[in-house]
Amino acid sequence: MADCVQSDPTSRAWWNCFFLYDGSKVKEEGDPTQAGICYFNPRQTPLDHQELLCGQIAGVVRCMEEISGSPPGLIRLRKLKLSVKVDGSYIWERAQEELDQAWDRYVEHLQQNTTDLHRIFNSLWALDKTKVEPLLLLKAALILQTCQRTLHVRAGCISYQGLVVSTQLPPDLTARVLLQEVDVASEGEAGNGAVLQTQEPPLPPGVRITPVYLLDDEAAALRDFPVEWMIRSQGGPGSCKDGLISAGATGGSGGTTSVRMVLYVHHVRGLVLSLLAEEHFAHTKTSVEDVYHSSLASLNGLEVHLKETLPKDSLSAAKVTYGFAHYDAVQKVLATNFLPANSPADRSFLRAASLIHANFHQLPTTSEIMVRNASTAVYACRSAVQETYFQQVASPLRNSGMPNPHDSAFGLASKAKQKLLKHGVNLL
């Protein structure tokens, strides 16, 4: 596996690429390079370019491995930098067509459902709480607590149009659940995939249950939740917990253990309820029905209120005068008034935030940075647990290259402190 980035910004022939290569299929002198290419992105890259790059990299990796005894992790060519990961010969048990479809879906998800800021921080998009009545957030939390009282249900989250409304899961699990929601939805529409539909009677409308695997420590953390049904179960919480571990655990590699669980996903238009539950949940008719009927009315009501409060295609009033992004490093949550699908007008802000973020990483003692060009300015500040970026959308005074005491950029720090208080961000 290798991915590369173009180091020459003036040429777009190899802007970026990602490929999977099976060296076991190209061993002899006459074996075609094409036979080893399992997947290459972008797909529109000419085949001779694919073969040229893959053949060169495979040769370099093989040579370095024979000389040093281990494959290289980074290769730099004249115009390319490539990070490389070798795992055996990459012999795939799945057909190439299936592999192509799986990677296409993954790449499509990254390209369409994230932005530059999302990739910079590797965070979750949270609902802007300044636009939502606190009672609605409380209602979402109560829905999750109610579901958690059902036998075998561990914890879950609620999202609206890809934004986290409420979650009981740690950030890493929440991110994976949101990705799984997309997979389950696409599988349901296609009518295939590993969706459990063997129950009698069939699952309620809008509901999918799919098997998922968690690491043993992740599953153990979920089992530490103070769930009411465990207290009410026969034998007490200890015996119930031990039994579930032995029933759900399967052997893994490298001394780790994977635990098979299920993900219950209920789509109510733009609203999604996702619950992680023990494997027995999928085969317990009363538990599935309890979750569905106890949450249906509340989910419908929450979806209607969120739809009225957060029109899908309109920007916030605050976005007209300023833009901001606030990253919480503890919760790994990004709060912003930019939409997940950013417009061209937002790209200067994203580029500035990316530049400042990189400088913060290189200058650990720096707490404030401001970048300025002829048309705009972005102010940023950080502490040990957060980073905040602020841009005044109104056009600032032009800068001729000399310091100008009347430049509006010098007032960004005070404006950021004032404007962001209503978003729950305290920079004082």
C-alpha positions, 0 to 999 in steps of 0.5 A: 500500500502506498500513497503519494503527494505531489511536491511540485504544485505547478503540475497536476499530473500526480496531484495525489494518489493511493494504490494497493499492489499485490507483489505475489502476482508479479514475480517473473520478468514477463509478468505484467505490472497491471496484474499486481495493481489491486486498486488505484485512485484516482481511477481516471489515471491512465493505465500506463501511468499507473503501471509506471508508478507502481512498477517503480515503487514495487521495485524500490521497496523490494530492493530496499527490503533485500538490502536492509531487511525491512521495507522503507516507510517513506520514499522520495522521488524527484517530484513525489513523496510516498508513504509506504506500508508493506504487509506480506504480499497483499494477497486479497481473498476478495475479488478485485471488483468487490475491492474496488467498490469498497475503496470507492465508497471509502474515498467517496465518504472522505471527499464528500463528508469532510472538509479541510478543517475536518481533516486538519483536526481529525474531529467530529462535527458537532451541532451548533448549540447556539442555534438549538434550544437546550431542551432539545439537547436534553431531549436527545440525551434522555432518548439515549438514556431511555434506550440504554435501559433496554436489555443488551443495549450498551450506549449510543449516539444521535446525529442530524445531517451528519452532525452530532446532537448527543452521544454517550460514546467516546470520540473514536467510537462516535466517529466509527458509528457515524461512518457505519451509518452511511454504510448501513444506509447504502447497503439497505438501499441496495438490498444487500450487505451484512444486515441482519434481517432474519428476525421474525417478524421483520425489523421495523421500518427505517431500522437496520441491525448490522454486526460490528466488532470492537476491541476488547477494551472498547467493549469492556468500557461500554460494559462499565456503564451503569445500565439499569437492565444489568441490575435487574437481570437474574444473577446480578450484574457480575454474572451477567457481565461475565457471561456476555464477555465469554459469549461475545469474545473471539480470538484476535491477532497480536494478543488482542481480542475482538468482541462481536456486537451489533449496531442498531441504526434507526433513520428518521429522515435526517435524524439517526439513532445509533445504538451499540448492543450485545450480539443477543440484542439482534435475536431478542424480539422484545428488546428490539421492539422496546427500543423502537416503540419507546423512541419512535415518537420522541425521535419524530418530534426531535427531527421536526424541531431540528428541521425547523431550527436548522434549515438545511440550505441556509447559513447562520446569520452570524456567518454573514459577519464572521467565521470561526472554528473552535477545537476541543482537544479533550472531546475531539469536537470541532465547533464552527459556524461553517457548514460541513460542505464549505463554499469557495469563499471559505477556502481562504479561512481554511488555508489560513487555519491549516497554516496556523495549525501547522505553526502551532505544532512547530512552536509549542510555546506560541499562544497567539498567531495572526495571518494577513494577506491583502484581502483578509486576516485570521486570528488564532489562539490556543491553550493546552486543551483548545485551539480557536480561529476567527475571521471577520468576513467584512473586508478589512483595510488593504495593507500596502506591505507596511504596518498600519496602525488602523488595520482592522486586523489588529482588532480581531482578538477583541472581536473574537472574545466578544463574538464567541462568548454566545457560542460558549467559547470563552477566550478571556 
